[in-house]
Amino acid sequence: MKKAGILNRHLSGALAELGHGDGVLVCDAGMPIPAGPRVVDLAFRAGVPSFAEVLDGLLAELVVEGATAAAEVHEANPAAAALLQGEFPELHLVSHEKLKELSASARLIVRTGEARPYANVLLRCGVFF
């Protein structure tokens, strides 16, 4: 058993398979999940685990070269907007409908238990060298 880092075997394995440019959608419990991408559903109950907790864990494991979120996050979920702007100063914003379209091209979707709207971000993987 792993001593540290992400212990969920499905998520740990999926992260190890990612390459440069691959997309990872980290989403709230209400985001529609498109057919196609691999899904690791971490939702246990409303709010558990939170979007912030999952994003923090993923950022400890991944190199991220870009992030995209819904522009509506600023008005509908100021806490998520502040978190995303803090982590990604060059956060790219699109409409929520466009984010849903883009999520179909993600290689991995990580569903959190977050129960607040627009707590979603599409990460673009980078490389560590």
N, CA, C and O atoms as a GROMACS GRO file, in nm:
protein
  516
    1MET      N    1   0.084  -0.118   0.000
    1MET     CA    2   0.000   0.000   0.000
    1MET      C    3   0.088   0.124   0.000
    1MET      O    4   0.191   0.130   0.068
    2LYS      N    5   0.045   0.224  -0.078
    2LYS     CA    6   0.119   0.350  -0.081
    2LYS      C    7   0.118   0.416   0.056
    2LYS      O    8   0.020   0.408   0.130
    3LYS      N    9   0.226   0.481   0.088
    3LYS     CA   10   0.241   0.548   0.216
    3LYS      C   11   0.187   0.690   0.212
    3LYS      O   12   0.137   0.742   0.312
    4ALA      N   13   0.197   0.754   0.097
    4ALA     CA   14   0.156   0.894   0.085
    4ALA      C   15   0.100   0.920  -0.054
    4ALA      O   16   0.099   0.832  -0.140
    5GLY      N   17   0.053   1.041  -0.073
    5GLY     CA   18  -0.003   1.077  -0.202
    5GLY      C   19  -0.145   1.025  -0.216
    5GLY      O   20  -0.213   1.003  -0.115
    6ILE      N   21  -0.190   1.005  -0.337
    6ILE     CA   22  -0.326   0.959  -0.363
    6ILE      C   23  -0.335   0.809  -0.342
    6ILE      O   24  -0.263   0.732  -0.406
    7LEU      N   25  -0.422   0.768  -0.252
    7LEU     CA   26  -0.435   0.627  -0.219
    7LEU      C   27  -0.539   0.555  -0.305
    7LEU      O   28  -0.531   0.433  -0.322
    8ASN      N   29  -0.637   0.628  -0.358
    8ASN     CA   30  -0.739   0.564  -0.440
    8ASN      C   31  -0.673   0.500  -0.561
    8ASN      O   32  -0.614   0.568  -0.644
    9ARG      N   33  -0.683   0.367  -0.570
    9ARG     CA   34  -0.609   0.295  -0.675
    9ARG      C   35  -0.655   0.331  -0.815
    9ARG      O   36  -0.574   0.333  -0.908
   10HIS      N   37  -0.782   0.361  -0.832
   10HIS     CA   38  -0.832   0.396  -0.965
   10HIS      C   39  -0.776   0.532  -1.009
   10HIS      O   40  -0.734   0.548  -1.124
   11LEU      N   41  -0.775   0.626  -0.917
   11LEU     CA   42  -0.724   0.760  -0.949
   11LEU      C   43  -0.573   0.758  -0.965
   11LEU      O   44  -0.520   0.818  -1.058
   12SER      N   45  -0.503   0.690  -0.876
   12SER     CA   46  -0.358   0.682  -0.885
   12SER      C   47  -0.314   0.621  -1.018
   12SER      O   48  -0.222   0.672  -1.083
   13GLY      N   49  -0.380   0.513  -1.058
   13GLY     CA   50  -0.347   0.448  -1.185
   13GLY      C   51  -0.379   0.536  -1.304
   13GLY      O   52  -0.301   0.542  -1.400
   14ALA      N   53  -0.493   0.604  -1.301
   14ALA     CA   54  -0.532   0.692  -1.412
   14ALA      C   55  -0.434   0.808  -1.427
   14ALA      O   56  -0.402   0.846  -1.539
   15LEU      N   57  -0.388   0.864  -1.317
   15LEU     CA   58  -0.292   0.974  -1.323
   15LEU      C   59  -0.159   0.928  -1.382
   15LEU      O   60  -0.094   1.002  -1.457
   16ALA      N   61  -0.119   0.807  -1.349
   16ALA     CA   62   0.008   0.754  -1.401
   16ALA      C   63   0.005   0.735  -1.552
   16ALA      O   64   0.110   0.733  -1.616
   17GLU      N   65  -0.114   0.720  -1.608
   17GLU     CA   66  -0.127   0.698  -1.753
   17GLU      C   67  -0.134   0.827  -1.833
   17GLU      O   68  -0.129   0.822  -1.956
   18LEU      N   69  -0.145   0.941  -1.768
   18LEU     CA   70  -0.160   1.068  -1.838
   18LEU      C   71  -0.029   1.113  -1.902
   18LEU      O   72   0.079   1.086  -1.852
   19GLY      N   73  -0.043   1.182  -2.013
   19GLY     CA   74   0.073   1.236  -2.082
   19GLY      C   75   0.056   1.385  -2.110
   19GLY      O   76  -0.046   1.444  -2.078
   20HIS      N   77   0.157   1.443  -2.170
   20HIS     CA   78   0.159   1.585  -2.201
   20HIS      C   79   0.040   1.622  -2.289
   20HIS      O   80   0.016   1.560  -2.393
   21GLY      N   81  -0.032   1.722  -2.247
   21GLY     CA   82  -0.146   1.771  -2.324
   21GLY      C   83  -0.278   1.705  -2.291
   21GLY      O   84  -0.383   1.753  -2.334
   22ASP      N   85  -0.275   1.596  -2.215
   22ASP     CA   86  -0.400   1.530  -2.178
   22ASP      C   87  -0.484   1.619  -2.087
   22ASP      O   88  -0.430   1.697  -2.008
   23GLY      N   89  -0.615   1.608  -2.100
   23GLY     CA   90  -0.706   1.686  -2.019
   23GLY      C   91  -0.761   1.606  -1.902
   23GLY      O   92  -0.789   1.487  -1.913
   24VAL      N   93  -0.775   1.676  -1.788
   24VAL     CA   94  -0.835   1.618  -1.668
   24VAL      C   95  -0.943   1.714  -1.620
   24VAL      O   96  -0.913   1.827  -1.582
   25LEU      N   97  -1.066   1.669  -1.622
   25LEU     CA   98  -1.176   1.751  -1.571
   25LEU      C   99  -1.199   1.715  -1.425
   25LEU      O  100  -1.226   1.599  -1.392
   26VAL      N  101  -1.188   1.814  -1.337
   26VAL     CA  102  -1.221   1.798  -1.196
   26VAL      C  103  -1.355   1.868  -1.180
   26VAL      O  104  -1.366   1.988  -1.205
   27CYS      N  105  -1.458   1.792  -1.138
   27CYS     CA  106  -1.592   1.850  -1.142
   27CYS      C  107  -1.673   1.826  -1.016
   27CYS      O  108  -1.644   1.737  -0.937
   28ASP      N  109  -1.774   1.909  -1.001
   28ASP     CA  110  -1.867   1.893  -0.890
   28ASP      C  111  -1.962   1.778  -0.920
   28ASP      O  112  -1.962   1.723  -1.030
   29ALA      N  113  -2.042   1.742  -0.821
   29ALA     CA  114  -2.132   1.627  -0.834
   29ALA      C  115  -2.242   1.649  -0.936
   29ALA      O  116  -2.303   1.552  -0.981
   30GLY      N  117  -2.267   1.773  -0.975
   30GLY     CA  118  -2.375   1.801  -1.069
   30GLY      C  119  -2.334   1.815  -1.214
   30GLY      O  120  -2.420   1.828  -1.301
   31MET      N  121  -2.205   1.814  -1.242
   31MET     CA  122  -2.159   1.832  -1.381
   31MET      C  123  -2.198   1.710  -1.464
   31MET      O  124  -2.173   1.597  -1.423
   32PRO      N  125  -2.258   1.731  -1.581
   32PRO     CA  126  -2.289   1.616  -1.667
   32PRO      C  127  -2.161   1.546  -1.710
   32PRO      O  128  -2.064   1.611  -1.750
   33ILE      N  129  -2.161   1.414  -1.703
   33ILE     CA  130  -2.043   1.335  -1.737
   33ILE      C  131  -2.061   1.282  -1.880
   33ILE      O  132  -2.153   1.204  -1.906
   34PRO      N  133  -1.975   1.323  -1.972
   34PRO     CA  134  -1.988   1.275  -2.110
   34PRO      C  135  -1.943   1.129  -2.123
   34PRO      O  136  -1.862   1.080  -2.045
   35ALA      N  137  -1.998   1.063  -2.221
   35ALA     CA  138  -1.953   0.926  -2.251
   35ALA      C  139  -1.815   0.934  -2.315
   35ALA      O  140  -1.788   1.027  -2.391
   36GLY      N  141  -1.730   0.841  -2.285
   36GLY     CA  142  -1.598   0.837  -2.347
   36GLY      C  143  -1.483   0.843  -2.251
   36GLY      O  144  -1.412   0.744  -2.237
   37PRO      N  145  -1.462   0.958  -2.182
   37PRO     CA  146  -1.345   0.966  -2.094
   37PRO      C  147  -1.355   0.869  -1.977
   37PRO      O  148  -1.464   0.831  -1.934
   38ARG      N  149  -1.238   0.831  -1.926
   38ARG     CA  150  -1.233   0.750  -1.805
   38ARG      C  151  -1.283   0.836  -1.689
   38ARG      O  152  -1.247   0.953  -1.679
   39VAL      N  153  -1.364   0.778  -1.601
   39VAL     CA  154  -1.422   0.852  -1.489
   39VAL      C  155  -1.379   0.786  -1.358
   39VAL      O  156  -1.393   0.664  -1.341
   40VAL      N  157  -1.328   0.867  -1.267
   40VAL     CA  158  -1.304   0.822  -1.131
   40VAL      C  159  -1.398   0.905  -1.044
   40VAL      O  160  -1.379   1.025  -1.028
   41ASP      N  161  -1.498   0.839  -0.989
   41ASP     CA  162  -1.600   0.906  -0.909
   41ASP      C  163  -1.563   0.895  -0.761
   41ASP      O  164  -1.570   0.787  -0.702
   42LEU      N  165  -1.523   1.007  -0.703
   42LEU     CA  166  -1.484   1.009  -0.562
   42LEU      C  167  -1.597   1.053  -0.471
   42LEU      O  168  -1.583   1.051  -0.349
   43ALA      N  169  -1.712   1.094  -0.530
   43ALA     CA  170  -1.822   1.146  -0.451
   43ALA      C  171  -1.870   1.043  -0.350
   43ALA      O  172  -1.902   0.930  -0.386
   44PHE      N  173  -1.875   1.083  -0.225
   44PHE     CA  174  -1.919   0.995  -0.117
   44PHE      C  175  -2.056   1.040  -0.066
   44PHE      O  176  -2.148   0.960  -0.050
   45ARG      N  177  -2.067   1.171  -0.043
   45ARG     CA  178  -2.194   1.235  -0.009
   45ARG      C  179  -2.177   1.383  -0.039
   45ARG      O  180  -2.068   1.428  -0.071
   46ALA      N  181  -2.286   1.458  -0.029
   46ALA     CA  182  -2.280   1.600  -0.064
   46ALA      C  183  -2.168   1.670   0.012
   46ALA      O  184  -2.166   1.673   0.134
   47GLY      N  185  -2.074   1.725  -0.064
   47GLY     CA  186  -1.963   1.799  -0.006
   47GLY      C  187  -1.840   1.716   0.028
   47GLY      O  188  -1.738   1.773   0.067
   48VAL      N  189  -1.848   1.586   0.014
   48VAL     CA  190  -1.736   1.498   0.053
   48VAL      C  191  -1.697   1.409  -0.064
   48VAL      O  192  -1.780   1.333  -0.112
   49PRO      N  193  -1.574   1.415  -0.111
   49PRO     CA  194  -1.473   1.516  -0.078
   49PRO      C  195  -1.503   1.646  -0.152
   49PRO      O  196  -1.570   1.647  -0.255
   50SER      N  197  -1.453   1.752  -0.096
   50SER     CA  198  -1.478   1.883  -0.157
   50SER      C  199  -1.394   1.902  -0.283
   50SER      O  200  -1.294   1.834  -0.304
   51PHE      N  201  -1.437   1.995  -0.365
   51PHE     CA  202  -1.363   2.032  -0.485
   51PHE      C  203  -1.222   2.077  -0.448
   51PHE      O  204  -1.124   2.038  -0.512
   52ALA      N  205  -1.211   2.160  -0.343
   52ALA     CA  206  -1.081   2.213  -0.301
   52ALA      C  207  -0.987   2.101  -0.258
   52ALA      O  208  -0.868   2.104  -0.291
   53GLU      N  209  -1.038   2.004  -0.183
   53GLU     CA  210  -0.954   1.893  -0.136
   53GLU      C  211  -0.903   1.809  -0.253
   53GLU      O  212  -0.786   1.773  -0.258
   54VAL      N  213  -0.991   1.779  -0.346
   54VAL     CA  214  -0.952   1.696  -0.460
   54VAL      C  215  -0.854   1.772  -0.548
   54VAL      O  216  -0.754   1.716  -0.592
   55LEU      N  217  -0.882   1.899  -0.574
   55LEU     CA  218  -0.791   1.978  -0.657
   55LEU      C  219  -0.653   1.987  -0.592
   55LEU      O  220  -0.552   1.974  -0.660
   56ASP      N  221  -0.648   2.009  -0.462
   56ASP     CA  222  -0.521   2.016  -0.390
   56ASP      C  223  -0.443   1.886  -0.406
   56ASP      O  224  -0.323   1.888  -0.432
   57GLY      N  225  -0.510   1.773  -0.389
   57GLY     CA  226  -0.443   1.644  -0.404
   57GLY      C  227  -0.393   1.620  -0.545
   57GLY      O  228  -0.283   1.568  -0.565
   58LEU      N  229  -0.473   1.658  -0.643
   58LEU     CA  230  -0.431   1.639  -0.783
   58LEU      C  231  -0.313   1.728  -0.819
   58LEU      O  232  -0.221   1.685  -0.889
   59LEU      N  233  -0.315   1.852  -0.772
   59LEU     CA  234  -0.205   1.943  -0.804
   59LEU      C  235  -0.074   1.901  -0.739
   59LEU      O  236   0.033   1.939  -0.786
   60ALA      N  237  -0.081   1.823  -0.632
   60ALA     CA  238   0.040   1.768  -0.571
   60ALA      C  239   0.098   1.656  -0.655
   60ALA      O  240   0.216   1.623  -0.641
   61GLU      N  241   0.018   1.597  -0.743
   61GLU     CA  242   0.059   1.482  -0.823
   61GLU      C  243   0.086   1.515  -0.970
   61GLU      O  244   0.159   1.443  -1.038
   62LEU      N  245   0.027   1.624  -1.020
   62LEU     CA  246   0.032   1.655  -1.162
   62LEU      C  247   0.112   1.781  -1.193
   62LEU      O  248   0.122   1.871  -1.110
   63VAL      N  249   0.168   1.785  -1.313
   63VAL     CA  250   0.222   1.909  -1.367
   63VAL      C  251   0.111   1.964  -1.456
   63VAL      O  252   0.065   1.895  -1.547
   64VAL      N  253   0.069   2.087  -1.431
   64VAL     CA  254  -0.041   2.148  -1.506
   64VAL      C  255   0.012   2.268  -1.582
   64VAL      O  256   0.074   2.357  -1.523
   65GLU      N  257  -0.012   2.271  -1.713
   65GLU     CA  258   0.034   2.384  -1.792
   65GLU      C  259  -0.078   2.480  -1.831
   65GLU      O  260  -0.052   2.584  -1.890
   66GLY      N  261  -0.201   2.446  -1.798
   66GLY     CA  262  -0.312   2.535  -1.826
   66GLY      C  263  -0.440   2.485  -1.763
   66GLY      O  264  -0.455   2.366  -1.735
   67ALA      N  265  -0.533   2.578  -1.741
   67ALA     CA  266  -0.660   2.542  -1.679
   67ALA      C  267  -0.772   2.626  -1.741
   67ALA      O  268  -0.753   2.743  -1.774
   68THR      N  269  -0.888   2.564  -1.755
   68THR     CA  270  -1.006   2.629  -1.811
   68THR      C  271  -1.124   2.606  -1.719
   68THR      O  272  -1.146   2.495  -1.670
   69ALA      N  273  -1.201   2.712  -1.694
   69ALA     CA  274  -1.320   2.703  -1.610
   69ALA      C  275  -1.433   2.782  -1.674
   69ALA      O  276  -1.412   2.856  -1.771
   70ALA      N  277  -1.552   2.767  -1.620
   70ALA     CA  278  -1.668   2.841  -1.668
   70ALA      C  279  -1.665   2.984  -1.615
   70ALA      O  280  -1.641   3.006  -1.496
   71ALA      N  281  -1.690   3.079  -1.702
   71ALA     CA  282  -1.693   3.220  -1.661
   71ALA      C  283  -1.799   3.245  -1.555
   71ALA      O  284  -1.785   3.337  -1.474
   72GLU      N  285  -1.904   3.165  -1.554
   72GLU     CA  286  -2.012   3.181  -1.457
   72GLU      C  287  -1.969   3.156  -1.313
   72GLU      O  288  -2.040   3.194  -1.220
   73VAL      N  289  -1.852   3.094  -1.294
   73VAL     CA  290  -1.805   3.063  -1.159
   73VAL      C  291  -1.791   3.190  -1.075
   73VAL      O  292  -1.814   3.186  -0.954
   74HIS      N  293  -1.752   3.301  -1.136
   74HIS     CA  294  -1.730   3.424  -1.060
   74HIS      C  295  -1.856   3.472  -0.990
   74HIS      O  296  -1.852   3.517  -0.876
   75GLU      N  297  -1.968   3.463  -1.059
   75GLU     CA  298  -2.094   3.508  -1.000
   75GLU      C  299  -2.161   3.400  -0.915
   75GLU      O  300  -2.214   3.430  -0.808
   76ALA      N  301  -2.159   3.276  -0.962
   76ALA     CA  302  -2.235   3.169  -0.898
   76ALA      C  303  -2.162   3.102  -0.782
   76ALA      O  304  -2.226   3.047  -0.692
   77ASN      N  305  -2.028   3.108  -0.782
   77ASN     CA  306  -1.953   3.040  -0.676
   77ASN      C  307  -1.822   3.116  -0.651
   77ASN      O  308  -1.715   3.072  -0.693
   78PRO      N  309  -1.831   3.230  -0.583
   78PRO     CA  310  -1.712   3.312  -0.558
   78PRO      C  311  -1.598   3.238  -0.488
   78PRO      O  312  -1.481   3.268  -0.512
   79ALA      N  313  -1.630   3.142  -0.400
   79ALA     CA  314  -1.524   3.068  -0.330
   79ALA      C  315  -1.445   2.984  -0.429
   79ALA      O  316  -1.322   2.981  -0.423
   80ALA      N  317  -1.513   2.915  -0.519
   80ALA     CA  318  -1.444   2.835  -0.620
   80ALA      C  319  -1.366   2.926  -0.715
   80ALA      O  320  -1.255   2.892  -0.756
   81ALA      N  321  -1.423   3.040  -0.750
   81ALA     CA  322  -1.354   3.135  -0.838
   81ALA      C  323  -1.224   3.183  -0.774
   81ALA      O  324  -1.121   3.189  -0.841
   82ALA      N  325  -1.227   3.216  -0.646
   82ALA     CA  326  -1.106   3.261  -0.576
   82ALA      C  327  -1.002   3.151  -0.570
   82ALA      O  328  -0.884   3.176  -0.590
   83LEU      N  329  -1.047   3.028  -0.542
   83LEU     CA  330  -0.955   2.913  -0.539
   83LEU      C  331  -0.887   2.895  -0.674
   83LEU      O  332  -0.765   2.881  -0.682
   84LEU      N  333  -0.966   2.896  -0.780
   84LEU     CA  334  -0.912   2.875  -0.915
   84LEU      C  335  -0.818   2.988  -0.956
   84LEU      O  336  -0.712   2.962  -1.013
   85GLN      N  337  -0.855   3.113  -0.930
   85GLN     CA  338  -0.768   3.226  -0.965
   85GLN      C  339  -0.638   3.221  -0.886
   85GLN      O  340  -0.533   3.259  -0.937
   86GLY      N  341  -0.646   3.175  -0.761
   86GLY     CA  342  -0.525   3.164  -0.680
   86GLY      C  343  -0.430   3.057  -0.731
   86GLY      O  344  -0.309   3.076  -0.731
   87GLU      N  345  -0.486   2.946  -0.775
   87GLU     CA  346  -0.404   2.835  -0.827
   87GLU      C  347  -0.357   2.860  -0.970
   87GLU      O  348  -0.247   2.820  -1.008
   88PHE      N  349  -0.441   2.927  -1.048
   88PHE     CA  350  -0.414   2.945  -1.191
   88PHE      C  351  -0.432   3.092  -1.230
   88PHE      O  352  -0.538   3.129  -1.279
   89PRO      N  353  -0.330   3.175  -1.209
   89PRO     CA  354  -0.343   3.318  -1.241
   89PRO      C  355  -0.382   3.344  -1.387
   89PRO      O  356  -0.444   3.445  -1.418
   90GLU      N  357  -0.346   3.252  -1.476
   90GLU     CA  358  -0.381   3.269  -1.617
   90GLU      C  359  -0.498   3.178  -1.657
   90GLU      O  360  -0.501   3.125  -1.767
   91LEU      N  361  -0.593   3.162  -1.565
   91LEU     CA  362  -0.710   3.078  -1.587
   91LEU      C  363  -0.785   3.125  -1.711
   91LEU      O  364  -0.819   3.242  -1.725
   92HIS      N  365  -0.811   3.030  -1.801
   92HIS     CA  366  -0.887   3.058  -1.922
   92HIS      C  367  -1.035   3.038  -1.890
   92HIS      O  368  -1.072   2.934  -1.836
   93LEU      N  369  -1.120   3.136  -1.924
   93LEU     CA  370  -1.262   3.127  -1.894
   93LEU      C  371  -1.343   3.112  -2.022
   93LEU      O  372  -1.319   3.182  -2.121
   94VAL      N  373  -1.438   3.021  -2.019
   94VAL     CA  374  -1.531   2.997  -2.130
   94VAL      C  375  -1.671   2.986  -2.071
   94VAL      O  376  -1.687   2.981  -1.948
   95SER      N  377  -1.771   2.982  -2.155
   95SER     CA  378  -1.906   2.961  -2.103
   95SER      C  379  -1.918   2.821  -2.045
   95SER      O  380  -1.841   2.732  -2.080
   96HIS      N  381  -2.014   2.802  -1.957
   96HIS     CA  382  -2.036   2.670  -1.898
   96HIS      C  383  -2.070   2.568  -2.006
   96HIS      O  384  -2.026   2.453  -1.999
   97GLU      N  385  -2.146   2.610  -2.105
   97GLU     CA  386  -2.181   2.519  -2.216
   97GLU      C  387  -2.055   2.477  -2.292
   97GLU      O  388  -2.042   2.360  -2.330
   98LYS      N  389  -1.962   2.570  -2.314
   98LYS     CA  390  -1.837   2.537  -2.383
   98LYS      C  391  -1.752   2.444  -2.297
   98LYS      O  392  -1.689   2.353  -2.350
   99LEU      N  393  -1.750   2.465  -2.165
   99LEU     CA  394  -1.674   2.377  -2.077
   99LEU      C  395  -1.730   2.235  -2.085
   99LEU      O  396  -1.654   2.138  -2.085
  100LYS      N  397  -1.861   2.222  -2.090
  100LYS     CA  398  -1.922   2.089  -2.104
  100LYS      C  399  -1.880   2.024  -2.236
  100LYS      O  400  -1.851   1.905  -2.240
  101GLU      N  401  -1.875   2.102  -2.344
  101GLU     CA  402  -1.828   2.050  -2.473
  101GLU      C  403  -1.683   2.005  -2.464
  101GLU      O  404  -1.648   1.896  -2.510
  102LEU      N  405  -1.598   2.087  -2.404
  102LEU     CA  406  -1.456   2.055  -2.391
  102LEU      C  407  -1.431   1.933  -2.304
  102LEU      O  408  -1.333   1.861  -2.324
  103SER      N  409  -1.519   1.910  -2.208
  103SER     CA  410  -1.499   1.797  -2.117
  103SER      C  411  -1.505   1.663  -2.189
  103SER      O  412  -1.450   1.564  -2.141
  104ALA      N  413  -1.572   1.658  -2.304
  104ALA     CA  414  -1.578   1.534  -2.382
  104ALA      C  415  -1.442   1.493  -2.435
  104ALA      O  416  -1.419   1.376  -2.464
  105SER      N  417  -1.350   1.589  -2.447
  105SER     CA  418  -1.216   1.557  -2.498
  105SER      C  419  -1.117   1.526  -2.386
  105SER      O  420  -1.001   1.495  -2.413
  106ALA      N  421  -1.162   1.535  -2.262
  106ALA     CA  422  -1.073   1.504  -2.149
  106ALA      C  423  -1.039   1.355  -2.151
  106ALA      O  424  -1.120   1.272  -2.193
  107ARG      N  425  -0.922   1.322  -2.106
  107ARG     CA  426  -0.883   1.181  -2.096
  107ARG      C  427  -0.932   1.122  -1.965
  107ARG      O  428  -0.955   1.002  -1.955
  108LEU      N  429  -0.948   1.208  -1.863
  108LEU     CA  430  -0.989   1.164  -1.730
  108LEU      C  431  -1.085   1.265  -1.670
  108LEU      O  432  -1.066   1.386  -1.683
  109ILE      N  433  -1.190   1.215  -1.606
  109ILE     CA  434  -1.282   1.299  -1.530
  109ILE      C  435  -1.279   1.252  -1.386
  109ILE      O  436  -1.297   1.133  -1.357
  110VAL      N  437  -1.256   1.347  -1.294
  110VAL     CA  438  -1.256   1.318  -1.152
  110VAL      C  439  -1.376   1.390  -1.091
  110VAL      O  440  -1.379   1.513  -1.085
  111ARG      N  441  -1.473   1.313  -1.047
  111ARG     CA  442  -1.596   1.369  -0.991
  111ARG      C  443  -1.582   1.378  -0.839
  111ARG      O  444  -1.555   1.278  -0.772
  112THR      N  445  -1.600   1.498  -0.787
  112THR     CA  446  -1.593   1.521  -0.644
  112THR      C  447  -1.734   1.517  -0.585
  112THR      O  448  -1.832   1.504  -0.658
  113GLY      N  449  -1.742   1.528  -0.454
  113GLY     CA  450  -1.873   1.536  -0.389
  113GLY      C  451  -1.922   1.678  -0.373
  113GLY      O  452  -2.022   1.703  -0.306
  114GLU      N  453  -1.851   1.773  -0.435
  114GLU     CA  454  -1.886   1.914  -0.420
  114GLU      C  455  -2.031   1.938  -0.460
  114GLU      O  456  -2.076   1.892  -0.565
  115ALA      N  457  -2.104   2.011  -0.374
  115ALA     CA  458  -2.245   2.036  -0.398
  115ALA      C  459  -2.274   2.183  -0.428
  115ALA      O  460  -2.390   2.224  -0.428
  116ARG      N  461  -2.170   2.262  -0.453
  116ARG     CA  462  -2.189   2.401  -0.495
  116ARG      C  463  -2.169   2.409  -0.645
  116ARG      O  464  -2.085   2.338  -0.700
  117PRO      N  465  -2.246   2.494  -0.715
  117PRO     CA  466  -2.239   2.498  -0.862
  117PRO      C  467  -2.107   2.554  -0.915
  117PRO      O  468  -2.038   2.631  -0.849
  118TYR      N  469  -2.076   2.514  -1.036
  118TYR     CA  470  -1.961   2.565  -1.113
  118TYR      C  471  -1.825   2.538  -1.050
  118TYR      O  472  -1.729   2.608  -1.080
  119ALA      N  473  -1.816   2.439  -0.963
  119ALA     CA  474  -1.687   2.398  -0.907
  119ALA      C  475  -1.628   2.294  -1.002
  119ALA      O  476  -1.623   2.175  -0.972
  120ASN      N  477  -1.584   2.343  -1.117
  120ASN     CA  478  -1.533   2.257  -1.224
  120ASN      C  479  -1.412   2.324  -1.287
  120ASN      O  480  -1.408   2.446  -1.302
  121VAL      N  481  -1.313   2.243  -1.324
  121VAL     CA  482  -1.198   2.297  -1.395
  121VAL      C  483  -1.140   2.188  -1.485
  121VAL      O  484  -1.129   2.072  -1.445
  122LEU      N  485  -1.104   2.227  -1.604
  122LEU     CA  486  -1.038   2.137  -1.699
  122LEU      C  487  -0.890   2.169  -1.698
  122LEU      O  488  -0.849   2.279  -1.735
  123LEU      N  489  -0.810   2.073  -1.654
  123LEU     CA  490  -0.665   2.090  -1.645
  123LEU      C  491  -0.598   2.032  -1.768
  123LEU      O  492  -0.640   1.929  -1.819
  124ARG      N  493  -0.493   2.098  -1.816
  124ARG     CA  494  -0.413   2.046  -1.926
  124ARG      C  495  -0.277   2.006  -1.869
  124ARG      O  496  -0.204   2.089  -1.814
  125CYS      N  497  -0.245   1.879  -1.883
  125CYS     CA  498  -0.122   1.824  -1.825
  125CYS      C  499   0.002   1.878  -1.894
  125CYS      O  500   0.006   1.897  -2.016
  126GLY      N  501   0.102   1.902  -1.815
  126GLY     CA  502   0.233   1.943  -1.866
  126GLY      C  503   0.332   1.829  -1.844
  126GLY      O  504   0.293   1.715  -1.819
  127VAL      N  505   0.458   1.862  -1.853
  127VAL     CA  506   0.565   1.764  -1.828
  127VAL      C  507   0.656   1.818  -1.720
  127VAL      O  508   0.667   1.940  -1.702
  128PHE      N  509   0.723   1.728  -1.648
  128PHE     CA  510   0.806   1.769  -1.535
  128PHE      C  511   0.949   1.803  -1.575
  128PHE      O  512   1.030   1.837  -1.489
  129PHE      N  513   0.983   1.794  -1.704
  129PHE     CA  514   1.120   1.827  -1.746
  129PHE      C  515   1.118   1.931  -1.855
  129PHE      O  516   1.224   1.971  -1.903
   0.00000   0.00000   0.00000
